[in-house]
Amino acid sequence: MKISALSCYNTHEGPHVFKKLAVIAGDKGDRKAPSWNDSHPLPMDRERRLLKQSKIINCDDNPNCHGVLERIIKGRRERKHHRYHH
């Protein structure tokens, strides 16, 4: 989470990967097996924990991240323009 936040990734969206994994695995969050019984926590448990952490650890407060998406899009446009006009 910390590395993702420092890299300007949206940590609020990442945990949803585990929800998708749970759906693929057929887990609806109502499994009776406790997560400590597995080698890894259940996907739904992981999603809940990471969502809670993402409220504290995120890129929202990192001033280096403000405008990153806009800069990326602008850079892509400039490269595309340069490629077609030279």
N, CA, C and O atoms as CSV, one atom per row, in Angstrom:
chain,resi,resn,atom,element,x,y,z
A,1,MET,N,N,0.816,-1.187,0.000
A,1,MET,CA,C,0.000,0.000,0.000
A,1,MET,C,C,0.864,1.257,0.000
A,1,MET,O,O,0.594,2.205,-0.738
A,2,LYS,N,N,1.902,1.258,0.830
A,2,LYS,CA,C,2.752,2.436,0.909
A,2,LYS,C,C,3.469,2.692,-0.409
A,2,LYS,O,O,3.553,3.832,-0.868
A,3,ILE,N,N,3.979,1.639,-1.009
A,3,ILE,CA,C,4.686,1.782,-2.290
A,3,ILE,C,C,3.727,2.270,-3.362
A,3,ILE,O,O,4.080,3.130,-4.169
A,4,SER,N,N,2.524,1.730,-3.375
A,4,SER,CA,C,1.518,2.164,-4.355
A,4,SER,C,C,1.179,3.637,-4.171
A,4,SER,O,O,1.102,4.386,-5.144
A,5,ALA,N,N,0.976,4.053,-2.919
A,5,ALA,CA,C,0.634,5.452,-2.641
A,5,ALA,C,C,1.779,6.381,-3.028
A,5,ALA,O,O,1.550,7.443,-3.608
A,6,LEU,N,N,2.999,5.989,-2.712
A,6,LEU,CA,C,4.154,6.819,-3.079
A,6,LEU,C,C,4.350,6.890,-4.586
A,6,LEU,O,O,4.937,7.842,-5.099
A,7,SER,N,N,3.851,5.869,-5.297
A,7,SER,CA,C,3.957,5.837,-6.761
A,7,SER,C,C,2.747,6.470,-7.436
A,7,SER,O,O,2.586,6.376,-8.653
A,8,CYS,N,N,1.901,7.112,-6.642
A,8,CYS,CA,C,0.725,7.844,-7.127
A,8,CYS,C,C,-0.376,6.947,-7.678
A,8,CYS,O,O,-1.193,7.394,-8.483
A,9,TYR,N,N,-0.406,5.703,-7.257
A,9,TYR,CA,C,-1.508,4.827,-7.633
A,9,TYR,C,C,-2.672,5.047,-6.690
A,9,TYR,O,O,-2.474,5.379,-5.521
A,10,ASN,N,N,-3.874,4.867,-7.186
A,10,ASN,CA,C,-5.073,5.032,-6.379
A,10,ASN,C,C,-5.269,3.785,-5.519
A,10,ASN,O,O,-5.731,2.754,-6.007
A,11,THR,N,N,-4.920,3.884,-4.253
A,11,THR,CA,C,-5.028,2.726,-3.360
A,11,THR,C,C,-6.476,2.400,-3.020
A,11,THR,O,O,-6.749,1.345,-2.449
A,12,HIS,N,N,-7.401,3.280,-3.359
A,12,HIS,CA,C,-8.813,3.020,-3.099
A,12,HIS,C,C,-9.372,1.983,-4.073
A,12,HIS,O,O,-10.364,1.321,-3.769
A,13,GLU,N,N,-8.752,1.841,-5.222
A,13,GLU,CA,C,-9.244,0.919,-6.248
A,13,GLU,C,C,-8.599,-0.462,-6.180
A,13,GLU,O,O,-9.233,-1.458,-6.531
A,14,GLY,N,N,-7.366,-0.531,-5.740
A,14,GLY,CA,C,-6.623,-1.792,-5.715
A,14,GLY,C,C,-7.291,-2.937,-4.982
A,14,GLY,O,O,-7.281,-4.060,-5.485
A,15,PRO,N,N,-7.876,-2.699,-3.804
A,15,PRO,CA,C,-8.476,-3.809,-3.067
A,15,PRO,C,C,-9.588,-4.540,-3.815
A,15,PRO,O,O,-9.883,-5.695,-3.510
A,16,HIS,N,N,-10.193,-3.887,-4.773
A,16,HIS,CA,C,-11.291,-4.516,-5.504
A,16,HIS,C,C,-10.826,-5.703,-6.352
A,16,HIS,O,O,-11.642,-6.509,-6.798
A,17,VAL,N,N,-9.526,-5.802,-6.569
A,17,VAL,CA,C,-8.972,-6.961,-7.276
A,17,VAL,C,C,-9.338,-8.236,-6.514
A,17,VAL,O,O,-9.665,-9.257,-7.118
A,18,PHE,N,N,-9.279,-8.166,-5.186
A,18,PHE,CA,C,-9.577,-9.341,-4.382
A,18,PHE,C,C,-11.047,-9.703,-4.433
A,18,PHE,O,O,-11.395,-10.877,-4.305
A,19,LYS,N,N,-11.920,-8.720,-4.619
A,19,LYS,CA,C,-13.343,-9.009,-4.795
A,19,LYS,C,C,-13.555,-9.776,-6.106
A,19,LYS,O,O,-14.335,-10.726,-6.169
A,20,LYS,N,N,-12.843,-9.339,-7.147
A,20,LYS,CA,C,-12.942,-10.034,-8.436
A,20,LYS,C,C,-12.418,-11.465,-8.322
A,20,LYS,O,O,-12.999,-12.392,-8.888
A,21,LEU,N,N,-11.315,-11.639,-7.585
A,21,LEU,CA,C,-10.777,-12.985,-7.382
A,21,LEU,C,C,-11.773,-13.866,-6.630
A,21,LEU,O,O,-11.916,-15.049,-6.939
A,22,ALA,N,N,-12.457,-13.291,-5.646
A,22,ALA,CA,C,-13.453,-14.043,-4.885
A,22,ALA,C,C,-14.606,-14.479,-5.786
A,22,ALA,O,O,-15.100,-15.601,-5.677
A,23,VAL,N,N,-15.027,-13.588,-6.670
A,23,VAL,CA,C,-16.117,-13.921,-7.593
A,23,VAL,C,C,-15.691,-15.043,-8.531
A,23,VAL,O,O,-16.455,-15.975,-8.784
A,24,ILE,N,N,-14.477,-14.950,-9.040
A,24,ILE,CA,C,-13.958,-15.989,-9.938
A,24,ILE,C,C,-13.890,-17.334,-9.217
A,24,ILE,O,O,-14.191,-18.380,-9.792
A,25,ALA,N,N,-13.489,-17.284,-7.942
A,25,ALA,CA,C,-13.365,-18.518,-7.156
A,25,ALA,C,C,-14.717,-19.024,-6.656
A,25,ALA,O,O,-14.801,-20.117,-6.097
A,26,GLY,N,N,-15.776,-18.233,-6.855
A,26,GLY,CA,C,-17.103,-18.644,-6.400
A,26,GLY,C,C,-17.355,-18.335,-4.935
A,26,GLY,O,O,-18.319,-18.840,-4.359
A,27,ASP,N,N,-16.512,-17.519,-4.321
A,27,ASP,CA,C,-16.661,-17.144,-2.913
A,27,ASP,C,C,-17.585,-15.944,-2.822
A,27,ASP,O,O,-17.319,-14.900,-3.417
A,28,LYS,N,N,-18.671,-16.094,-2.077
A,28,LYS,CA,C,-19.606,-14.989,-1.905
A,28,LYS,C,C,-19.440,-14.333,-0.541
A,28,LYS,O,O,-20.318,-13.596,-0.092
A,29,GLY,N,N,-18.324,-14.598,0.112
A,29,GLY,CA,C,-18.072,-14.001,1.404
A,29,GLY,C,C,-18.717,-14.742,2.555
A,29,GLY,O,O,-18.617,-14.306,3.702
A,30,ASP,N,N,-19.376,-15.853,2.272
A,30,ASP,CA,C,-20.069,-16.571,3.332
A,30,ASP,C,C,-19.424,-17.917,3.642
A,30,ASP,O,O,-20.046,-18.782,4.259
A,31,ARG,N,N,-18.174,-18.091,3.213
A,31,ARG,CA,C,-17.477,-19.342,3.515
A,31,ARG,C,C,-17.322,-19.496,5.012
A,31,ARG,O,O,-17.090,-18.522,5.729
A,32,LYS,N,N,-17.450,-20.710,5.473
A,32,LYS,CA,C,-17.356,-20.979,6.905
A,32,LYS,C,C,-15.909,-21.121,7.372
A,32,LYS,O,O,-15.622,-20.923,8.553
A,33,ALA,N,N,-15.002,-21.459,6.472
A,33,ALA,CA,C,-13.606,-21.676,6.851
A,33,ALA,C,C,-12.978,-20.350,7.256
A,33,ALA,O,O,-13.026,-19.389,6.488
A,34,PRO,N,N,-12.391,-20.278,8.446
A,34,PRO,CA,C,-11.731,-19.037,8.855
A,34,PRO,C,C,-10.488,-18.788,8.017
A,34,PRO,O,O,-9.828,-19.723,7.564
A,35,SER,N,N,-10.183,-17.523,7.819
A,35,SER,CA,C,-9.051,-17.186,6.953
A,35,SER,C,C,-7.722,-17.668,7.536
A,35,SER,O,O,-6.776,-17.895,6.782
A,36,TRP,N,N,-7.627,-17.831,8.854
A,36,TRP,CA,C,-6.367,-18.302,9.435
A,36,TRP,C,C,-6.101,-19.761,9.084
A,36,TRP,O,O,-4.996,-20.263,9.292
A,37,ASN,N,N,-7.102,-20.434,8.557
A,37,ASN,CA,C,-6.964,-21.841,8.185
A,37,ASN,C,C,-6.278,-22.000,6.826
A,37,ASN,O,O,-5.793,-23.085,6.506
A,38,ASP,N,N,-6.233,-20.960,6.045
A,38,ASP,CA,C,-5.616,-20.993,4.716
A,38,ASP,C,C,-4.200,-20.436,4.795
A,38,ASP,O,O,-3.813,-19.821,5.788
A,39,SER,N,N,-3.437,-20.663,3.729
A,39,SER,CA,C,-2.093,-20.082,3.686
A,39,SER,C,C,-2.159,-18.576,3.446
A,39,SER,O,O,-1.224,-17.853,3.789
A,40,HIS,N,N,-3.258,-18.098,2.859
A,40,HIS,CA,C,-3.485,-16.673,2.640
A,40,HIS,C,C,-4.889,-16.349,3.137
A,40,HIS,O,O,-5.756,-17.223,3.154
A,41,PRO,N,N,-5.121,-15.113,3.537
A,41,PRO,CA,C,-6.487,-14.732,3.927
A,41,PRO,C,C,-7.442,-14.899,2.747
A,41,PRO,O,O,-7.029,-14.851,1.588
A,42,LEU,N,N,-8.706,-15.093,3.054
A,42,LEU,CA,C,-9.717,-15.192,2.001
A,42,LEU,C,C,-9.754,-13.875,1.227
A,42,LEU,O,O,-9.523,-12.813,1.805
A,43,PRO,N,N,-10.039,-13.932,-0.063
A,43,PRO,CA,C,-10.058,-12.699,-0.861
A,43,PRO,C,C,-10.951,-11.609,-0.279
A,43,PRO,O,O,-10.576,-10.437,-0.294
A,44,MET,N,N,-12.129,-11.975,0.234
A,44,MET,CA,C,-13.028,-10.969,0.790
A,44,MET,C,C,-12.433,-10.336,2.050
A,44,MET,O,O,-12.613,-9.143,2.293
A,45,ASP,N,N,-11.720,-11.142,2.855
A,45,ASP,CA,C,-11.049,-10.590,4.039
A,45,ASP,C,C,-9.942,-9.632,3.629
A,45,ASP,O,O,-9.758,-8.580,4.240
A,46,ARG,N,N,-9.218,-10.000,2.605
A,46,ARG,CA,C,-8.133,-9.146,2.119
A,46,ARG,C,C,-8.685,-7.834,1.581
A,46,ARG,O,O,-8.127,-6.766,1.835
A,47,GLU,N,N,-9.787,-7.918,0.836
A,47,GLU,CA,C,-10.393,-6.702,0.294
A,47,GLU,C,C,-10.819,-5.770,1.424
A,47,GLU,O,O,-10.528,-4.575,1.382
A,48,ARG,N,N,-11.505,-6.303,2.431
A,48,ARG,CA,C,-11.969,-5.474,3.548
A,48,ARG,C,C,-10.797,-4.804,4.275
A,48,ARG,O,O,-10.853,-3.618,4.602
A,49,ARG,N,N,-9.752,-5.568,4.519
A,49,ARG,CA,C,-8.590,-5.031,5.232
A,49,ARG,C,C,-7.892,-3.938,4.405
A,49,ARG,O,O,-7.517,-2.892,4.934
A,50,LEU,N,N,-7.727,-4.196,3.114
A,50,LEU,CA,C,-7.051,-3.217,2.256
A,50,LEU,C,C,-7.894,-1.957,2.046
A,50,LEU,O,O,-7.349,-0.859,1.940
A,51,LEU,N,N,-9.216,-2.110,1.986
A,51,LEU,CA,C,-10.080,-0.934,1.870
A,51,LEU,C,C,-9.939,-0.048,3.108
A,51,LEU,O,O,-9.900,1.178,3.007
A,52,LYS,N,N,-9.865,-0.680,4.262
A,52,LYS,CA,C,-9.684,0.069,5.506
A,52,LYS,C,C,-8.338,0.798,5.492
A,52,LYS,O,O,-8.255,1.967,5.869
A,53,GLN,N,N,-7.297,0.107,5.057
A,53,GLN,CA,C,-5.967,0.719,4.999
A,53,GLN,C,C,-5.904,1.847,3.974
A,53,GLN,O,O,-5.195,2.832,4.175
A,54,SER,N,N,-6.646,1.704,2.873
A,54,SER,CA,C,-6.584,2.710,1.806
A,54,SER,C,C,-7.145,4.058,2.242
A,54,SER,O,O,-6.867,5.081,1.616
A,55,LYS,N,N,-7.937,4.060,3.318
A,55,LYS,CA,C,-8.440,5.333,3.840
A,55,LYS,C,C,-7.326,6.126,4.522
A,55,LYS,O,O,-7.395,7.350,4.627
A,56,ILE,N,N,-6.298,5.410,4.982
A,56,ILE,CA,C,-5.186,6.040,5.680
A,56,ILE,C,C,-3.978,6.192,4.764
A,56,ILE,O,O,-3.314,7.228,4.763
A,57,ILE,N,N,-3.702,5.148,3.985
A,57,ILE,CA,C,-2.530,5.129,3.113
A,57,ILE,C,C,-3.004,5.321,1.674
A,57,ILE,O,O,-3.540,4.401,1.056
A,58,ASN,N,N,-2.800,6.526,1.153
A,58,ASN,CA,C,-3.219,6.790,-0.222
A,58,ASN,C,C,-2.397,7.933,-0.792
A,58,ASN,O,O,-1.611,8.564,-0.084
A,59,CYS,N,N,-2.583,8.187,-2.058
A,59,CYS,CA,C,-1.795,9.224,-2.721
A,59,CYS,C,C,-2.446,10.597,-2.621
A,59,CYS,O,O,-1.882,11.582,-3.098
A,60,ASP,N,N,-3.626,10.678,-2.008
A,60,ASP,CA,C,-4.347,11.953,-1.935
A,60,ASP,C,C,-3.545,13.058,-1.257
A,60,ASP,O,O,-3.645,14.226,-1.631
A,61,ASP,N,N,-2.756,12.683,-0.265
A,61,ASP,CA,C,-1.999,13.684,0.487
A,61,ASP,C,C,-0.582,13.894,-0.046
A,61,ASP,O,O,0.174,14.690,0.511
A,62,ASN,N,N,-0.221,13.197,-1.104
A,62,ASN,CA,C,1.123,13.317,-1.671
A,62,ASN,C,C,1.114,14.425,-2.726
A,62,ASN,O,O,0.543,14.236,-3.800
A,63,PRO,N,N,1.735,15.577,-2.445
A,63,PRO,CA,C,1.697,16.679,-3.405
A,63,PRO,C,C,2.377,16.343,-4.729
A,63,PRO,O,O,2.087,16.975,-5.745
A,64,ASN,N,N,3.269,15.368,-4.735
A,64,ASN,CA,C,3.921,14.969,-5.984
A,64,ASN,C,C,2.971,14.256,-6.927
A,64,ASN,O,O,3.252,14.133,-8.119
A,65,CYS,N,N,1.851,13.787,-6.403
A,65,CYS,CA,C,0.907,13.021,-7.225
A,65,CYS,C,C,-0.161,13.893,-7.881
A,65,CYS,O,O,-0.814,13.456,-8.829
A,66,HIS,N,N,-0.346,15.097,-7.399
A,66,HIS,CA,C,-1.390,15.950,-7.961
A,66,HIS,C,C,-1.055,16.293,-9.407
A,66,HIS,O,O,0.017,16.821,-9.704
A,67,GLY,N,N,-1.968,15.991,-10.279
A,67,GLY,CA,C,-1.771,16.282,-11.689
A,67,GLY,C,C,-0.991,15.231,-12.451
A,67,GLY,O,O,-0.671,15.439,-13.622
A,68,VAL,N,N,-0.671,14.096,-11.818
A,68,VAL,CA,C,0.123,13.061,-12.493
A,68,VAL,C,C,-0.618,12.535,-13.711
A,68,VAL,O,O,-0.028,12.404,-14.783
A,69,LEU,N,N,-1.896,12.234,-13.563
A,69,LEU,CA,C,-2.668,11.705,-14.690
A,69,LEU,C,C,-2.707,12.701,-15.839
A,69,LEU,O,O,-2.561,12.326,-17.002
A,70,GLU,N,N,-2.902,13.960,-15.511
A,70,GLU,CA,C,-2.942,14.987,-16.554
A,70,GLU,C,C,-1.598,15.076,-17.280
A,70,GLU,O,O,-1.555,15.235,-18.500
A,71,ARG,N,N,-0.488,14.972,-16.510
A,71,ARG,CA,C,0.843,15.015,-17.136
A,71,ARG,C,C,1.079,13.807,-18.033
A,71,ARG,O,O,1.688,13.934,-19.095
A,72,ILE,N,N,0.606,12.643,-17.617
A,72,ILE,CA,C,0.756,11.433,-18.432
A,72,ILE,C,C,-0.016,11.584,-19.735
A,72,ILE,O,O,0.512,11.298,-20.810
A,73,ILE,N,N,-1.256,12.028,-19.642
A,73,ILE,CA,C,-2.087,12.209,-20.843
A,73,ILE,C,C,-1.465,13.247,-21.769
A,73,ILE,O,O,-1.413,13.048,-22.983
A,74,LYS,N,N,-0.991,14.360,-21.195
A,74,LYS,CA,C,-0.354,15.398,-22.003
A,74,LYS,C,C,0.881,14.848,-22.708
A,74,LYS,O,O,1.096,15.127,-23.888
A,75,GLY,N,N,1.695,14.069,-21.997
A,75,GLY,CA,C,2.884,13.474,-22.595
A,75,GLY,C,C,2.549,12.537,-23.735
A,75,GLY,O,O,3.243,12.516,-24.751
A,76,ARG,N,N,1.492,11.765,-23.575
A,76,ARG,CA,C,1.078,10.852,-24.648
A,76,ARG,C,C,0.624,11.631,-25.867
A,76,ARG,O,O,0.947,11.271,-26.999
A,77,ARG,N,N,-0.124,12.698,-25.633
A,77,ARG,CA,C,-0.588,13.523,-26.755
A,77,ARG,C,C,0.590,14.144,-27.491
A,77,ARG,O,O,0.620,14.168,-28.721
A,78,GLU,N,N,1.564,14.647,-26.727
A,78,GLU,CA,C,2.734,15.275,-27.345
A,78,GLU,C,C,3.552,14.269,-28.144
A,78,GLU,O,O,4.031,14.587,-29.233
A,79,ARG,N,N,3.716,13.061,-27.617
A,79,ARG,CA,C,4.463,12.028,-28.366
A,79,ARG,C,C,3.711,11.634,-29.626
A,79,ARG,O,O,4.312,11.456,-30.685
A,80,LYS,N,N,2.396,11.499,-29.510
A,80,LYS,CA,C,1.588,11.132,-30.674
A,80,LYS,C,C,1.668,12.232,-31.723
A,80,LYS,O,O,1.826,11.946,-32.910
A,81,HIS,N,N,1.560,13.488,-31.298
A,81,HIS,CA,C,1.638,14.628,-32.216
A,81,HIS,C,C,3.007,14.679,-32.880
A,81,HIS,O,O,3.113,14.904,-34.086
A,82,HIS,N,N,4.051,14.471,-32.089
A,82,HIS,CA,C,5.418,14.499,-32.609
A,82,HIS,C,C,5.619,13.379,-33.641
A,82,HIS,O,O,6.251,13.595,-34.675
A,83,ARG,N,N,5.096,12.213,-33.367
A,83,ARG,CA,C,5.262,11.052,-34.244
A,83,ARG,C,C,4.606,11.293,-35.603
A,83,ARG,O,O,5.164,10.920,-36.635
A,84,TYR,N,N,3.424,11.913,-35.609
A,84,TYR,CA,C,2.682,12.078,-36.860
A,84,TYR,C,C,3.072,13.329,-37.640
A,84,TYR,O,O,2.728,13.457,-38.816
A,85,HIS,N,N,3.779,14.245,-37.005
A,85,HIS,CA,C,4.105,15.504,-37.679
A,85,HIS,C,C,5.590,15.636,-37.996
A,85,HIS,O,O,6.039,16.705,-38.412
A,86,HIS,N,N,6.351,14.574,-37.807
A,86,HIS,CA,C,7.779,14.648,-38.147
A,86,HIS,C,C,8.191,13.486,-38.980
A,86,HIS,O,O,9.358,13.382,-39.359
